[in-house]
Amino acid sequence: MLLSERLAFDDANLLQTLDALDDAALDELGFGVIGFDAGGIVRRYNLFESNAAGLSSERVVGHPLFTVVAPCMNNYMVAQRFEDASAQGTELDATIDYVLTLRMRPVKVELRLLATPARSGRYVLVSRAG
């Protein structure tokens, strides 16, 4: 069974699993993965998201997520939730309906926001299904 068939966008312990996957395994997933550090710099970006967004890994990795890569997420619904969770020292696992608008016509998606004080990595997962 392929990894993409075993891991789902809504899996309960997905944050820990994503941290353990190498980049090749991330590329097998059937949803977008954008991993970034506490400073907001993108450190992980999978092939699914690259193809869907039309942005190469070279264009994304190493750049600030909320100001350069995806400024359409620099708001209270997405970026602020990560900041609030960090400031409060709490876990973040929220799924929201969202509309992406950067460099494309508006696209309805589901975003899953993942972070925990125990890990420096944070994730925005993007589901374009349904």
C-alpha positions as CSV (number, residue, x, y, z in Angstrom):
1,M,0.0,0.0,0.0
2,L,1.3,3.4,-0.9
3,L,2.0,6.0,1.7
4,S,-0.5,8.3,0.1
5,E,-3.2,5.7,0.6
6,R,-2.3,5.2,4.3
7,L,-2.1,8.9,5.3
8,A,-5.1,11.1,5.1
9,F,-5.5,14.9,5.5
10,D,-7.6,14.4,8.7
11,D,-5.4,11.7,10.4
12,A,-5.3,12.3,14.2
13,N,-1.5,12.2,14.7
14,L,-0.5,13.7,11.4
15,L,1.9,16.3,12.8
16,Q,4.2,13.7,14.3
17,T,4.0,11.6,11.2
18,L,4.9,14.6,8.9
19,D,8.0,15.4,11.0
20,A,9.2,11.8,10.6
21,L,8.8,11.7,6.8
22,D,11.6,12.5,4.4
23,D,10.9,14.7,1.4
24,A,10.3,11.8,-1.0
25,A,7.6,10.5,1.3
26,L,6.0,13.9,1.5
27,D,5.9,14.0,-2.3
28,E,3.7,10.8,-2.3
29,L,0.9,12.5,-0.3
30,G,-2.4,13.3,-2.0
31,F,-2.6,16.8,-0.4
32,G,-0.5,19.9,-0.1
33,V,2.1,20.2,2.6
34,I,3.8,23.4,3.5
35,G,6.1,23.1,6.5
36,F,7.7,26.2,8.1
37,D,9.7,27.1,11.1
38,A,8.9,29.4,14.1
39,G,10.2,32.4,12.1
40,G,7.8,31.7,9.3
41,I,10.4,30.5,6.8
42,V,9.2,27.6,4.6
43,R,11.4,24.5,5.2
44,R,9.3,21.8,3.5
45,Y,7.1,21.9,0.4
46,N,5.7,18.8,-1.3
47,L,5.2,18.0,-5.0
48,F,1.4,17.9,-4.7
49,E,1.3,21.5,-3.5
50,S,3.9,22.6,-6.0
51,N,1.9,21.3,-8.9
52,A,-1.4,22.6,-7.6
53,A,-0.1,26.1,-6.8
54,G,2.2,26.3,-9.8
55,L,5.1,27.3,-7.6
56,S,8.4,25.4,-7.7
57,S,10.1,24.3,-4.5
58,E,13.0,26.6,-5.3
59,R,10.6,29.5,-5.4
60,V,9.1,28.6,-2.0
61,V,11.7,26.9,0.3
62,G,13.8,29.3,2.3
63,H,11.3,32.2,1.9
64,P,8.8,33.7,4.4
65,L,5.4,31.9,4.1
66,F,3.1,34.7,5.1
67,T,4.7,37.6,3.4
68,V,6.4,36.3,0.2
69,V,5.0,32.8,-0.6
70,A,1.3,33.1,0.4
71,P,0.4,36.6,1.6
72,C,-3.2,35.6,1.1
73,M,-2.8,33.6,4.3
74,N,-1.4,36.5,6.3
75,N,-4.5,37.2,8.3
76,Y,-6.3,36.3,11.5
77,M,-7.7,33.0,10.1
78,V,-4.3,31.5,9.4
79,A,-1.1,33.3,10.3
80,Q,-2.5,34.8,13.5
81,R,-3.6,31.3,14.7
82,F,0.0,30.2,14.6
83,E,1.1,33.3,16.5
84,D,-1.6,32.9,19.1
85,A,-0.8,29.2,19.7
86,S,2.9,30.0,20.0
87,A,2.3,32.9,22.4
88,Q,0.0,30.8,24.6
89,G,2.1,27.7,24.4
90,T,-0.8,25.6,23.1
91,E,-1.2,23.1,20.4
92,L,-2.9,24.1,17.2
93,D,-4.9,21.6,15.1
94,A,-7.6,23.4,13.2
95,T,-9.3,22.7,9.9
96,I,-10.9,25.6,8.1
97,D,-12.6,26.2,4.8
98,Y,-10.6,28.8,2.9
99,V,-10.2,30.4,-0.5
100,L,-6.7,30.7,-2.0
101,T,-6.2,33.7,-4.3
102,L,-2.5,34.2,-5.0
103,R,-1.6,33.9,-8.7
104,M,-4.7,32.0,-9.6
105,R,-8.4,32.4,-9.8
106,P,-10.0,31.9,-6.3
107,V,-9.8,28.2,-5.3
108,K,-11.9,26.8,-2.5
109,V,-9.8,24.5,-0.3
110,E,-9.6,23.1,3.2
111,L,-6.6,24.1,5.3
112,R,-5.4,22.2,8.3
113,L,-3.2,24.2,10.6
114,L,-0.8,22.1,12.8
115,A,1.7,23.2,15.5
116,T,2.7,22.2,18.9
117,P,5.1,23.8,21.5
118,A,7.0,20.5,21.6
119,R,8.2,20.9,17.9
120,S,9.6,23.8,16.0
121,G,8.0,22.7,12.8
122,R,4.6,24.0,11.8
123,Y,2.4,23.0,8.9
124,V,-0.3,24.3,6.6
125,L,-1.9,21.4,4.8
126,V,-4.0,22.0,1.8
127,S,-6.8,19.8,0.6
128,R,-8.3,20.6,-2.8
129,A,-10.6,17.5,-2.8
130,G,-14.3,18.1,-2.8
